[in-house]
């Protein structure tokens, strides 16, 4: 609600609120300091009172003069903080820790054992272990001061006992609140009109700047520059300079948009070309290996048939990849068969041999395969090539193609440096077409999204496992 108000109202209202909050905070801090100072002063008064009681009670205690001791304690209790209001009391104990006399006989009756007993939840010091001076903080906030009364030769004649209730330390909050309220009211009365005046002066150039900004996009930038107000205020001057700079940049942007549009088209073509080149280049290495095999072992009919089948499926994969770029082409893709995995292994074997990588491939088929072969072959080829390179020299790569009635899944594990989730996402971003380092993992992610499947990293402390899956259903192209 406050943010919807105009600035000419927000400024004085905000100033008044700031004054009020500041006054409250200053009052709270002052009250806290006042309370701490008052407590220290009260404790200092108690220390001096205990010393005075010890000095004046020594001869009376030695003379066993109970009546004069009572008179002394009654008069002294009226002088300690809260004593006149019944919040403080004084007693003199004998050497055995019994009350000899007190300012409140009804609470500290004569002859009562106090030392060595519980007093308000605190165990008092036993008389056989006298202390010179002691301050005890009671659980309810009260304070007890104790001091030994000794003769000239050092013998313990008794003990001085002084107690002040917690309420004696409580500051006068009502007086402080009234003083703070008067200060806040005076500050608001004096400063609010000033805030209204300042707010009105500040909002005039701001309103002109707002009108100039509202016209941006509706009028030519060179015409709007003349309507930007000039002001001596440094902050508003910076805003005006920023608006003029924005208008200059808009002029430059209009001139550069046409050039940027053509450059973007060229960049898009370059990214598509790089991706297609990557997906075509992957199976080509294996196909070249197959042709080399035919040259060497071409006399064997089984070798020729196997190599020709491999060449046929590999070329069909390339044909399908290229046809995906042609909207007018309608190529029907065949379903994936277990032999496709053998083709992929043959295609990547040369790379695995170059890295001396041990390749372990498993096939776990529990249901008929009803997924298109071309995208699955591309995914398996990309993942295996990436895993072999990641495993490095003398590494280990394990791949498993499994299928059930729901999903077809391909898992690849390599023994190379562990790939964490952050690096995995960074690699996908780098391969998204904005970085020429590669497109393998990015293509896998795009296929997973296209076929409503998944592509993710499985965490493991010693190796890296990537899993790709898509629904196992009768489709020859991704669902829309």
C-alpha positions in Angstrom: 0.0 0.0 0.0 2.8 2.4 0.9 4.7 1.8 -2.3 1.6 2.8 -4.3 1.6 6.3 -2.9 3.3 9.1 -4.9 6.8 10.1 -3.9 5.6 13.5 -2.6 3.7 11.6 0.1 6.2 8.7 0.6 9.1 11.0 1.4 7.5 12.9 4.4 5.7 9.7 5.6 9.0 7.8 5.4 10.8 10.6 7.2 8.3 10.6 10.0 8.5 6.8 10.3 12.3 7.0 10.4 12.1 9.6 13.2 9.7 7.5 15.2 11.8 4.3 14.8 15.0 6.2 15.7 13.5 7.8 18.8 12.2 4.4 19.9 15.6 2.7 19.4 17.4 5.5 21.1 15.0 5.4 24.0 15.4 1.6 24.3 19.2 1.8 24.2 19.2 4.7 26.7 16.9 2.7 29.0 19.1 -0.3 28.8 22.2 1.8 29.6 20.3 3.5 32.4 19.2 0.2 33.9 22.7 -1.2 33.8 24.2 2.0 35.3 21.5 2.1 38.0 22.2 -1.5 39.0 25.9 -0.8 39.2 25.3 2.2 41.3 23.0 0.2 43.6 25.6 -2.5 44.0 28.2 0.1 44.8 25.9 1.6 47.5 25.4 -1.9 48.9 29.2 -2.5 49.1 29.7 0.8 51.0 26.7 -0.1 53.2 28.2 -3.5 54.1 31.5 -1.9 55.0 29.7 0.6 57.2 27.7 -2.0 59.0 30.8 -4.1 59.6 32.6 -1.1 61.2 29.7 -0.1 63.4 28.4 -3.5 64.4 31.8 -4.8 65.6 31.7 -3.1 69.0 28.0 -3.8 69.5 28.5 -7.5 68.6 31.4 -7.7 71.0 29.4 -6.1 73.8 26.4 -8.4 73.0 24.1 -5.3 72.8 21.1 -6.6 70.9 18.9 -3.5 71.3 21.4 -1.0 70.0 22.3 -3.4 67.1 18.6 -3.5 66.2 18.4 0.3 66.2 21.5 0.6 64.1 20.2 -1.9 61.5 16.7 -0.3 61.3 18.2 3.1 60.7 20.7 1.8 58.2 18.1 -0.2 56.2 16.2 3.0 55.5 19.3 4.3 53.7 19.9 1.4 51.3 18.1 1.2 47.9 14.5 0.1 48.4 14.9 -0.1 52.2 12.3 2.5 53.0 9.8 0.6 50.8 10.5 -2.8 52.4 12.6 -4.0 49.4 15.9 -4.2 51.4 16.9 -5.6 54.8 20.0 -5.9 56.9 21.0 -8.5 59.6 24.0 -9.2 61.8 24.8 -12.9 62.4 26.8 -14.3 65.2 29.9 -16.5 64.7 27.6 -19.6 64.5 25.6 -18.1 61.6 22.5 -17.3 63.7 20.6 -14.1 63.4 21.8 -11.7 66.2 19.6 -8.8 65.1 17.9 -7.7 61.9 16.0 -4.7 60.5 13.0 -7.0 59.8 12.6 -9.4 62.7 9.4 -10.8 61.2 11.4 -12.2 58.3 14.8 -12.7 59.9 13.9 -13.6 63.5 16.6 -13.6 66.2 18.2 -17.0 66.7 17.5 -18.3 63.3 20.3 -20.2 61.6 21.0 -18.6 58.3 24.6 -19.7 57.3 24.8 -23.3 56.1 21.0 -23.4 55.2 19.0 -22.7 52.0 17.9 -19.1 51.6 15.7 -18.3 48.6 17.0 -21.4 46.8 20.7 -20.7 47.4 22.9 -22.6 49.8 24.5 -20.2 52.1 28.2 -20.5 53.1 28.6 -22.6 56.3 29.9 -20.7 59.3 33.1 -22.9 59.6 34.2 -21.5 56.1 33.7 -17.8 56.6 34.4 -15.4 53.6 35.5 -11.8 53.8 33.0 -10.5 51.3 30.6 -12.3 49.0 27.9 -11.3 46.6 25.1 -13.7 45.8 22.6 -13.4 42.9 19.3 -15.0 43.9 17.2 -16.9 41.3 14.5 -14.2 41.5 16.9 -11.4 40.7 17.5 -10.3 44.3 21.1 -9.6 45.5 22.6 -10.7 48.8 25.8 -9.2 50.2 27.8 -11.0 52.9 30.9 -9.9 54.9 32.7 -11.2 57.9 33.0 -9.2 61.1 36.4 -9.7 62.7 38.0 -8.5 65.9 41.2 -6.7 66.1 43.1 -9.9 66.5 41.4 -11.5 63.4 38.8 -13.7 65.1 35.4 -14.0 63.5 32.8 -12.3 65.7 29.9 -12.6 63.3 28.7 -11.8 59.8 26.9 -8.8 58.1 24.0 -9.8 55.9 22.3 -7.4 53.5 19.6 -8.2 50.9 17.9 -6.1 48.3 14.9 -7.4 46.3 14.9 -7.5 42.5 12.3 -4.8 42.2 14.7 -2.3 43.7 16.8 -2.6 40.6 13.9 -2.0 38.2 14.2 1.5 36.5 11.2 3.9 36.2 10.0 2.8 32.8 6.9 5.1 32.9 9.0 8.2 33.3 11.3 7.1 30.5 8.4 6.3 28.2 6.8 9.7 28.8 10.0 11.5 28.0 10.5 9.5 24.8 6.9 10.1 23.7 7.3 13.9 24.1 10.5 13.9 22.1 8.9 11.8 19.3 5.9 14.1 19.1 8.0 17.2 19.0 10.3 15.8 16.3 7.4 14.7 14.1 5.7 18.1 14.5 8.8 20.0 13.5 10.2 17.7 10.7 7.0 16.6 8.9 6.3 20.0 7.3 9.9 20.2 6.3 9.6 16.7 4.7 6.5 17.8 2.7 8.4 20.8 1.4 11.5 18.8 0.5 9.4 16.1 -1.1 7.5 18.6 -3.3 10.8 20.1 -4.5 12.3 16.7 -5.2 9.4 15.2 -7.1 9.1 18.0 -9.7 12.2 17.1 -11.7 11.4 13.4 -11.1 8.0 13.8 -12.6 9.5 15.4 -15.7 12.0 12.5 -16.0 9.1 10.0 -15.7 7.2 11.7 -18.5 10.4 11.6 -20.7 10.8 7.9 -19.9 7.2 7.1 -20.7 7.7 8.6 -24.2 10.6 6.2 -25.0 9.6 3.7 -27.6 6.8 5.9 -28.9 8.9 8.8 -30.3 12.3 9.0 -32.0 15.2 9.1 -29.6 16.7 12.2 -31.1 13.5 14.2 -30.3 13.3 12.9 -26.7 16.7 14.2 -25.8 15.5 17.8 -25.8 12.7 16.9 -23.3 15.1 15.5 -20.6 15.3 18.1 -17.8 18.6 19.6 -16.7 19.1 19.9 -12.9 21.9 20.8 -10.5 21.0 17.9 -8.2 23.8 15.3 -8.6 21.5 12.2 -8.3 18.8 13.5 -10.6 21.6 14.7 -12.9 22.9 11.1 -13.0 19.4 9.8 -13.9 19.1 12.4 -16.7 22.5 11.5 -18.0 21.5 7.8 -17.9 18.3 8.5 -19.9 20.3 10.4 -22.5 22.8 7.6 -22.7 19.9 5.1 -23.1 18.5 7.2 -25.9 21.9 7.2 -27.6 22.2 3.5 -27.3 18.7 3.0 -28.7 19.8 5.0 -31.8 22.8 2.7 -32.1 20.7 -0.3 -31.5 18.3 0.5 -34.3 21.2 0.8 -36.6 22.7 -2.5 -35.5 19.6 -4.6 -35.3 19.6 -5.4 -39.0 23.3 -6.3 -38.9 22.8 -8.4 -35.8 19.8 -10.2 -37.4 21.9 -11.4 -40.4 24.8 -12.3 -38.1 22.5 -14.4 -35.9 21.2 -16.3 -38.9 24.8 -17.1 -39.9 25.6 -18.2 -36.3 22.5 -20.4 -36.2 23.6 -22.0 -39.5 27.1 -22.5 -38.1 25.8 -24.2 -34.9 23.6 -26.6 -36.9 26.4 -27.4 -39.3 28.7 -28.2 -36.4 26.1 -30.4 -34.7 25.4 -32.3 -38.0 29.1 -32.7 -38.7 29.6 -34.1 -35.2 26.8 -36.7 -35.6 27.9 -37.7 -39.0 31.6 -37.9 -38.1 31.1 -40.3 -35.2 29.8 -43.3 -37.3 32.2 -42.5 -40.2 35.2 -43.7 -38.2 33.6 -47.0 -37.6 32.5 -47.3 -41.2 36.1 -46.6 -42.4 37.2 -49.3 -40.0 34.7 -51.7 -41.7 36.0 -50.9 -45.1 39.6 -51.5 -43.9 38.4 -54.9 -42.6 36.9 -55.8 -46.0 40.2 -54.9 -47.7 42.1 -57.2 -45.3 39.6 -60.0 -44.8 37.5 -59.6 -47.9 38.0 -63.2 -48.9 35.8 -64.4 -46.1 32.1 -64.4 -47.1 31.0 -64.0 -43.4 33.3 -61.1 -42.9 32.0 -59.4 -46.1 28.3 -59.9 -45.1 28.9 -58.6 -41.6 30.9 -55.6 -42.8 28.3 -54.8 -45.5 25.5 -55.1 -43.0 27.4 -52.7 -40.7 28.0 -50.3 -43.6 24.4 -50.4 -44.6 23.1 -49.7 -41.0 25.7 -47.0 -40.5 24.9 -45.2 -43.7 21.2 -45.5 -42.9 21.9 -43.8 -39.6 23.7 -40.9 -41.4 20.9 -40.7 -44.0 18.3 -40.4 -41.2 20.4 -37.7 -39.4 20.6 -35.7 -42.6 16.9 -36.2 -43.4 16.0 -34.7 -40.1 17.1 -31.3 -41.4 14.7 -31.6 -44.4 11.1 -30.9 -43.4 9.9 -32.3 -46.8 11.7 -35.6 -46.3 9.7 -38.5 -44.8 12.0 -41.3 -43.9 10.5 -44.1 -41.9 12.9 -45.3 -39.3 13.1 -49.0 -38.3 12.8 -50.2 -34.7 16.0 -50.8 -32.7 17.3 -54.4 -32.7 19.9 -56.1 -30.5 22.3 -56.2 -33.5 22.5 -52.4 -33.4 24.4 -52.6 -30.2 26.9 -54.9 -31.9 27.3 -52.3 -34.7 28.0 -49.6 -32.1 30.6 -51.7 -30.4 32.3 -52.3 -33.8 32.2 -48.6 -34.6 33.8 -47.6 -31.3 36.3 -50.5 -31.0 39.0 -48.7 -33.0 38.8 -45.8 -30.5 38.9 -48.2 -27.6 41.9 -49.9 -29.0 43.7 -46.6 -29.5 43.2 -45.7 -25.8 43.8 -49.4 -24.6 40.4 -49.2 -22.9 38.7 -52.4 -21.7 35.1 -52.4 -23.1 32.4 -54.5 -21.4 29.0 -54.4 -23.1 25.8 -56.2 -21.8 22.4 -56.7 -23.2 19.4 -57.3 -21.0 16.2 -57.4 -23.1 12.9 -58.4 -21.3 10.5 -57.0 -23.9 10.2 -56.2 -27.5 12.1 -53.1 -28.6 9.7 -50.5 -29.9 11.9 -47.4 -30.2 13.4 -45.9 -33.3 16.9 -47.1 -34.1 18.5 -43.9 -35.5 18.3 -41.8 -32.3 19.2 -44.7 -30.0 22.2 -45.6 -32.2 23.4 -41.9 -32.0 23.0 -41.9 -28.2 24.8 -45.2 -27.7 27.6 -44.1 -30.0 28.0 -40.7 -28.4 28.0 -42.0 -24.8 30.5 -44.8 -25.6 32.9 -42.5 -27.4 32.7 -39.9 -24.5 33.2 -42.6 -21.9 36.2 -44.1 -23.7 37.8 -40.7 -23.9 36.9 -39.9 -20.2 38.4 -43.3 -19.0 41.7 -42.4 -20.6 44.7 -44.8 -21.1 44.1 -48.3 -19.8 40.7 -47.3 -18.5 37.5 -49.4 -18.1 34.1 -48.8 -19.7 30.9 -50.8 -19.0 27.7 -50.3 -21.0 24.3 -52.0 -20.6 21.3 -51.8 -22.8 18.2 -53.0 -21.1 14.5 -52.9 -22.0 11.3 -53.8 -20.3 7.7 -53.1 -21.2 8.0 -49.5 -20.0 11.4 -48.1 -20.9 14.5 -48.7 -23.0 17.6 -47.7 -21.0 21.2 -47.3 -21.8 23.8 -47.0 -19.0 27.5 -46.2 -19.4 30.0 -46.3 -16.6 33.7 -45.2 -17.0 36.6 -45.4 -14.6 37.9 -41.9 -15.4 37.9 -38.8 -13.2 34.5 -38.6 -11.4 32.0 -36.2 -13.0 29.9 -34.3 -10.4 26.6 -32.7 -11.0 28.0 -29.2 -11.4 30.5 -30.2 -14.0 27.9 -32.3 -15.8 25.6 -29.3 -16.2 28.5 -27.1 -17.2 29.4 -29.7 -19.9 25.8 -29.7 -21.2 25.9 -25.9 -21.3 29.2 -25.9 -23.1 27.9 -28.3 -25.7 24.6 -26.5 -26.2 25.9 -24.9 -29.4 27.4 -21.9 -27.9 30.8 -23.6 -27.5 32.5 -25.6 -30.3 34.0 -28.2 -28.0 31.5 -30.9 -28.8 27.8 -31.8 -29.0 27.7 -35.4 -27.8 26.1 -35.1 -24.4 23.9 -32.2 -25.6 22.5 -34.3 -28.4 21.7 -37.1 -25.9 19.8 -34.6 -23.7 17.9 -33.2 -26.7 16.8 -36.7 -27.7 15.7 -37.5 -24.1 13.6 -34.3 -24.0 12.3 -34.9 -27.5 11.1 -38.5 -26.8 9.8 -37.6 -23.2 12.6 -39.6 -21.6 15.5 -38.7 -19.4 19.3 -38.2 -19.3 21.0 -37.9 -16.0 24.1 -38.5 -14.0 24.1 -41.2 -11.3 26.4 -40.3 -8.4 29.1 -42.8 -7.4 32.2 -42.3 -5.3 34.7 -44.0 -7.6 33.4 -43.7 -11.2 31.0 -41.8 -13.5 27.7 -43.3 -14.7 25.4 -41.7 -17.2 21.9 -43.1 -18.0 19.7 -42.4 -21.0 16.1 -43.7 -21.3 13.0 -43.2 -23.4 9.6 -44.9 -23.3 9.4 -48.3 -25.0 6.4 -47.7 -27.3 5.5 -47.9 -30.9 6.8 -44.6 -32.4 8.9 -43.8 -35.4 9.2 -40.2 -34.5 8.9 -38.2 -31.2 5.5 -37.4 -29.9 4.4 -33.8 -29.8 
